[in-house]
Amino acid sequence: MCPSDQKAGVPIWVAIPVYNNRNTVRAVAASCRALLDHVVVVDDGSSDADVPSLVAGLDVTVLRHQENRGKGKAILTAARFIQEQGGIHMITIDADGQHDPADIRAFLPHLAVDEPVIVVGVRNFDTENVPWSSRFGRVFANFWLRVEANVTVSDCQSGFRSYPVSYLNRLRFRGSRYDFEAEVLAKAAWAGITIREVDISVLYPRPEERVSSFKPFLDNLRLTHCHAMLILRQMMPWGHRQLAGGGGTDLSILREPRKFVLSLFKEDATPEGLARAAAVGTLFGILPILFFHTAVILYVAIRFRLNKLMAVSIQHLFMPPLMPAICIETGYYLRFGRWFTDISYETVFGQYKDRLLEWFLGSMIIAPLVAVLIGVFIYGVATAINRVRYAHGAKEKC
């Protein structure tokens, strides 16, 4: 048994999903096999070479999909196989050679038998040839996971991570390709599975040498659909099935005034938390959900664990008549290409159905725009206040 296996003391496997990586898969598999006894390569319908022959003689298991089913499906195929073999944890690593298998050692201290934990390898982007799309994609994915599951992860798009296979196999997923790796983190957090991070290195080849199966239009469309479905699910009034401790959303707070009041003293008052709450309160405060603004904002704030005081209070900045008038003007311009100037009792109240339509149309543009501006403003103010407090505290200590 390899020394690293003995150190971990648990059955740990490495899974390598492969799709048309003939130039790198053998080196990756060999390096992983030098560190751990159990390595499974999942050939996801590769057409560039015969994968079993590429890894022949390495003492690794090869599973095969007859056709390309996506990276997510390959990972789940490996997870089911590993659980059948008695494995507890599965470390996934891409076959394209961008990850250093030696970084597997950083994962091992976190993999205990009795602890359901996903460990994400955070790539060091302070290196050469990192594509702009990868930098932007990481920020984008991190933001949406924070919204969907109230979990902060520094690199949601990293494919170098570990999973507790018995828990992973009990979750259900829609995504099967690059969207899987975003979906699995949100659903794992909902289920109460702990998410941790370790630092890893990354090697990006020069653009002319890069091989990627990522399809910008289709895969970005899948990612957008994935995040939309996760947000809609999080807004539903029923909780998530718990597989481990933690997670879930306690909606009983709506029925217990005393509990609700006490919770207000435990709000997320970080600059990021205040900015998110202000943006959400602004967004729903501007939308034409007549007479239900406060209820909707409060519900969304509770579901997404936002600062309820900030979210509910900020809406008062956008009460009638100013903001509805701006939205109506915008909506009228969208419909007719000119501004609404014939303001009278008849045009406002006699034609209220038209004005409601224009309010709705205008709010689709004004609400998200103002929400972003307010969020940025609140973040800046909160950050400045924190700096003043820190400076004042440091001065007092001196």
Helices and strands as residue ranges (DSSP letters): H 3-8, E 12-18, H 25-35, E 38-44, H 51-54, E 61-65, H 71-84, E 89-92, G 101-103, H 104-107, G 108-110, E 117-123, H 132-149, E 161-164, H 165-168, H 178-190, E 194-200, G 207-209, H 216-235, G 251-255, H 257-263, G 264-266, H 271-286, H 293-303, H 308-314, G 315-318, H 322-336, H 345-345, I 346-350, H 352-397
